[in-house]
């Protein structure tokens, strides 16, 4: 059975939920700058300038009053709640995960490099097309904020926190937004989205009882796809084909490396 876009991208965005360690390969490192260069090329050809990034906050910025003075108290509180959840849960091991390491192995690296940012948005009264356009602007920010190439580009993350979204609208709204953006964003720029919210029923690959996508405040998580995402697309032929098209021959070596480690080889050895 094919997974819905919402459940698929909830699983993919926290790559560590099904991966033993973060795997950023040479193919990933080469792919990231291509998207950024394509975006810069569009600007030179007369495209619009990217949105400003002064609405993005590192986690440590949230304790600096000089950097958050423009935020409403309720928005700052929501960002701090998400930041604490990321540090105390997403970046930490869990006995229920089904493997060693943090819930997402990418996040500790992103925090160390200071390339995980939070942003707050009010969307309670906005339509799906309005929110789609909003997230498209964050895509532009994501492509242009440093680093735009090399290994580091694969670790950067933008977390768009919806500080006023009522619980009864979360799943339907975020599902519709992801449906509008998922295919084109991945095919054109390699960007993946992950919806997180209280009550999200998405589960971990190694433990179907573990639900790591239930954040205390709803948000969408943007990151670049990496070659090891193939395992999340195995049950969705359309997405597996998109992954294969994106990486070409390089994915064969990655698949071979993964498959060599599977338990079926132990009996032969």
C-alpha positions as CSV (number, residue, x, y, z in Angstrom):
1,X,0.0,0.0,0.0
2,X,1.3,3.4,-0.9
3,X,1.9,5.8,1.9
4,X,0.2,9.3,1.9
5,X,2.4,12.3,1.2
6,X,2.0,13.4,4.8
7,X,3.1,10.1,6.3
8,X,5.8,9.6,3.7
9,X,7.5,12.9,4.3
10,X,7.1,12.7,8.1
11,X,9.2,9.5,7.9
12,X,11.7,10.9,5.4
13,X,12.4,14.2,7.1
14,X,13.8,12.6,10.2
15,X,16.1,10.4,8.3
16,X,17.6,8.9,11.5
17,X,14.3,7.3,12.4
18,X,15.2,4.5,10.0
19,X,18.9,5.0,9.5
20,X,21.6,3.8,11.9
21,X,23.8,6.9,11.2
22,X,23.7,10.0,9.0
23,X,25.0,9.2,5.5
24,X,26.1,12.2,3.5
25,X,27.8,10.8,0.4
26,X,29.8,12.4,-2.3
27,X,26.8,12.3,-4.5
28,X,24.9,14.3,-1.9
29,X,27.7,16.8,-1.6
30,X,27.7,17.3,-5.3
31,X,24.0,17.6,-5.7
32,X,23.5,20.3,-3.1
33,X,25.5,23.1,-4.8
34,X,23.8,22.3,-8.2
35,X,20.4,23.3,-6.8
36,X,21.8,26.5,-5.3
37,X,23.6,27.4,-8.5
38,X,20.4,26.9,-10.4
39,X,18.6,29.2,-8.1
40,X,21.4,31.9,-8.4
41,X,21.3,31.5,-12.2
42,X,17.6,32.2,-12.2
43,X,18.3,35.5,-10.3
44,X,20.8,36.5,-12.8
45,X,18.3,35.9,-15.6
46,X,15.9,38.3,-14.0
47,X,14.2,36.2,-11.3
48,X,13.1,37.8,-8.0
49,X,15.5,38.2,-5.2
50,X,15.4,35.7,-2.4
51,X,13.5,36.6,0.8
52,X,15.5,38.1,3.6
53,X,16.7,35.7,6.3
54,X,16.5,38.0,9.3
55,X,13.4,36.1,10.5
56,X,15.4,32.9,11.0
57,X,16.7,32.2,14.5
58,X,19.4,29.8,15.7
59,X,18.4,28.0,18.9
60,X,20.8,30.1,21.0
61,X,19.3,33.3,19.5
62,X,16.1,32.7,21.4
63,X,17.9,33.6,24.7
64,X,19.2,36.9,23.3
65,X,16.7,39.6,23.8
66,X,18.4,41.9,21.3
67,X,17.8,39.3,18.6
68,X,14.2,38.5,19.5
69,X,12.7,41.9,20.4
70,X,10.5,41.9,17.3
71,X,8.8,38.6,18.3
72,X,5.6,38.6,20.2
73,X,5.9,36.9,23.5
74,X,3.6,34.0,22.4
75,X,5.7,33.4,19.3
76,X,9.0,33.4,21.3
77,X,7.5,31.0,23.8
78,X,6.4,28.7,20.9
79,X,9.9,28.8,19.3
80,X,11.5,28.1,22.7
81,X,9.2,25.1,23.2
82,X,10.1,23.6,19.8
83,X,13.8,24.3,20.5
84,X,13.7,22.5,23.8
85,X,11.9,19.6,22.2
86,X,14.5,19.4,19.4
87,X,17.4,19.4,21.9
88,X,15.8,17.1,24.5
89,X,14.2,14.6,22.1
90,X,15.1,14.8,18.4
91,X,18.9,15.2,19.1
92,X,18.9,12.5,21.8
93,X,18.8,8.7,21.8
94,X,15.5,6.9,22.6
95,X,15.1,3.4,24.0
96,X,12.0,3.0,21.8
97,X,13.7,4.0,18.5
98,X,14.9,0.5,17.6
99,X,18.5,1.4,17.0
100,X,21.4,3.2,18.6
101,X,22.0,7.0,18.2
102,X,19.8,10.0,18.3
103,X,16.3,10.1,16.9
104,X,17.7,12.1,14.0
105,X,21.4,11.8,13.5
106,X,21.4,14.9,11.2
107,X,20.2,17.2,13.9
108,X,23.2,17.1,16.3
109,X,25.5,17.9,13.4
110,X,23.2,20.8,12.3
111,X,23.2,22.2,15.8
112,X,27.0,22.0,16.1
113,X,27.4,23.7,12.7
114,X,24.8,26.3,13.7
115,X,22.7,25.7,10.5
116,X,19.4,24.8,12.1
117,X,17.0,27.7,12.2
118,X,13.6,28.4,13.5
119,X,11.0,30.8,12.2
120,X,7.5,31.7,13.4
121,X,4.4,32.1,11.3
122,X,0.7,32.8,11.8
123,X,-1.5,30.8,9.4
124,X,-4.7,30.1,11.3
125,X,-6.8,32.3,9.0
126,X,-4.8,31.6,5.8
127,X,-5.9,29.4,2.9
128,X,-3.9,26.5,1.5
129,X,-2.7,28.5,-1.5
130,X,-1.5,31.3,0.8
131,X,0.4,28.8,3.0
132,X,1.9,27.1,-0.1
133,X,3.2,30.5,-1.3
134,X,4.6,31.2,2.2
135,X,6.5,27.9,2.2
136,X,7.8,28.6,-1.3
137,X,9.4,31.7,0.1
138,X,11.1,29.6,2.8
139,X,12.3,27.3,0.1
140,X,14.0,30.3,-1.5
141,X,15.6,31.2,1.8
142,X,16.7,27.7,2.3
143,X,18.5,27.5,-1.0
144,X,20.3,30.8,-0.5
145,X,21.2,30.7,3.2
146,X,24.8,29.5,3.8
147,X,26.1,27.0,3.3
148,X,24.9,26.5,-0.2
149,X,27.3,23.8,-1.3
150,X,29.6,21.1,0.1
151,X,28.9,18.7,2.9
152,X,27.4,21.3,5.2
153,X,24.5,22.1,2.8
154,X,23.1,18.6,3.4
155,X,22.8,19.3,7.2
156,X,21.1,22.6,7.2
157,X,17.5,22.8,8.3
158,X,14.7,25.4,8.5
159,X,11.9,24.7,10.9
160,X,8.8,26.8,10.2
161,X,6.7,26.9,13.4
162,X,3.0,27.7,13.2
163,X,2.4,29.4,16.5
164,X,-1.4,30.0,16.1
165,X,-2.6,26.9,14.2
166,X,-5.5,25.2,16.0
167,X,-5.3,21.5,16.5
168,X,-8.4,20.7,14.4
169,X,-6.8,22.3,11.3
170,X,-3.2,21.0,11.6
171,X,-3.3,17.7,9.8
172,X,-5.6,18.7,6.9
173,X,-3.8,21.9,6.2
174,X,-0.3,20.6,6.4
175,X,-1.3,17.5,4.3
176,X,-2.7,19.8,1.6
177,X,0.4,22.0,1.6
178,X,2.8,19.1,1.3
179,X,0.7,17.6,-1.5
180,X,1.1,20.9,-3.5
181,X,4.8,21.2,-2.9
182,X,6.4,17.8,-2.5
183,X,6.9,16.6,-6.0
184,X,8.1,19.8,-7.6
185,X,10.3,20.7,-4.6
186,X,12.1,17.4,-4.7
187,X,12.5,17.1,-8.5
188,X,13.7,20.7,-8.9
189,X,15.7,21.3,-5.8
190,X,15.9,18.1,-3.8
191,X,14.0,19.6,-0.9
192,X,12.0,17.5,1.5
193,X,9.3,18.6,4.0
194,X,8.3,17.0,7.3
195,X,5.1,17.9,9.1
196,X,5.3,17.6,12.9
197,X,2.4,18.1,15.3
198,X,0.6,16.7,18.3
199,X,-1.2,13.6,17.3
200,X,0.9,12.8,14.2
201,X,0.6,9.0,13.8
202,X,3.7,8.5,11.7
203,X,5.9,5.7,13.1
204,X,9.6,4.7,13.1
205,X,10.8,2.1,10.6
206,X,12.3,-0.2,13.3
207,X,9.4,0.2,15.8
208,X,5.9,0.7,14.6
209,X,4.8,1.7,18.1
210,X,7.2,4.6,18.3
211,X,5.8,7.9,17.1
212,X,8.6,10.5,16.8
213,X,6.7,13.1,14.9
214,X,4.5,14.4,17.7
215,X,5.9,17.8,18.4
216,X,4.4,20.1,21.1
217,X,3.8,22.9,18.5
218,X,3.1,22.2,14.8
219,X,5.8,22.9,12.3
220,X,7.2,22.0,8.8
221,X,10.8,20.9,8.6
222,X,12.8,21.7,5.4
223,X,16.0,19.8,4.5
224,X,17.8,18.6,1.4
225,X,17.2,15.0,0.5
226,X,20.2,12.6,0.8
227,X,21.0,9.5,-1.1
228,X,20.2,7.2,1.9
229,X,16.6,8.3,1.7
230,X,15.9,5.4,-0.7
231,X,14.7,3.2,2.2
232,X,11.8,5.5,2.9
233,X,10.6,5.3,-0.7
234,X,10.7,1.5,-1.1
235,X,6.9,1.2,-0.8
236,X,6.1,4.0,-3.2
237,X,7.2,3.3,-6.7
238,X,6.6,6.9,-7.9
239,X,8.9,8.3,-5.2
240,X,11.5,5.6,-5.7
241,X,11.7,6.5,-9.4
242,X,12.1,10.1,-8.5
243,X,14.9,9.2,-6.1
244,X,16.6,7.1,-8.8
245,X,16.3,9.8,-11.4
246,X,17.9,12.3,-9.0
247,X,20.9,10.3,-8.1
248,X,21.5,8.2,-11.2
249,X,24.2,5.5,-11.2
250,X,25.6,6.6,-7.8
251,X,22.7,5.1,-5.9
252,X,23.6,1.6,-7.0
253,X,26.8,1.7,-4.9
254,X,24.9,3.0,-1.9
255,X,22.2,0.3,-2.2
256,X,24.9,-2.4,-2.5
257,X,26.7,-1.1,0.6
258,X,23.4,-1.1,2.6
259,X,22.4,-4.6,1.3
260,X,25.7,-6.1,2.2
261,X,25.1,-5.3,5.8
262,X,21.7,-7.1,6.0
263,X,21.4,-10.2,8.2
264,X,20.8,-12.6,5.2
265,X,24.5,-12.5,4.5
266,X,25.5,-13.8,7.9
267,X,24.3,-17.3,7.1
268,X,26.4,-17.5,4.0
269,X,29.5,-16.1,5.8
